[in-house]
Amino acid sequence: MPINASQLRLSIIRPVLQNLGLWSQAAENLLMGTAAQESGLGTYVEQLGGGPARGIFQMEPATLNDCYVNFLDYRADLKAKIDAYLAPQPDKATQLATNNAYAAAMCRVRYMRVSAPLPDASDIAGLAAYWKQYYNTAGGKGETDEFVANYNRYVGNS
């Protein structure tokens, strides 16, 4: 069963983004859409088929590590804010599945590394294309029409 979209938006994604100083309506909608597409808005926290991706944003441990080594390790203030969401246990990769606030922060970091501006917040097809190019990538199995359909199905007007 998916997470309630309004609660995810208002109790996790928006407060995390605001705390990090990274909130915009476009960023919030992009994370909502990413969760809708990647995990059915939290229906799955482990990648189907036994893959390595974890959490409502289905981030792989290798991507998580890359975000630290090649981005956060050079931005001490942002890294400290993100790491403040971590619990003492388990490890960071496991917390992608067990800690939605941390997972949201890391999803936003993944998108922050892109130099292209975010699409307009109301442009769901544009958000889908952004997700496909910069999160799912050309080699990923996801499609933009699936993103739009899943956004409408799980997120709607929440």
DAFEN-V597509 format. One record per helix or strand. SS is the DSSP state (a for helix, b for strand). FROM is the first residue (numbers start at 1). LEN is the number of residues. If there is no record, write none. Layout:
SS_FROM_LEN ; SS_FROM_LEN
This chain:
a_5_16 ; a_25_15 ; b_46_1 ; b_54_1 ; b_59_1 ; a_61_10 ; a_72_3 ; a_76_8 ; a_92_7 ; a_100_13 ; a_124_13 ; a_144_12
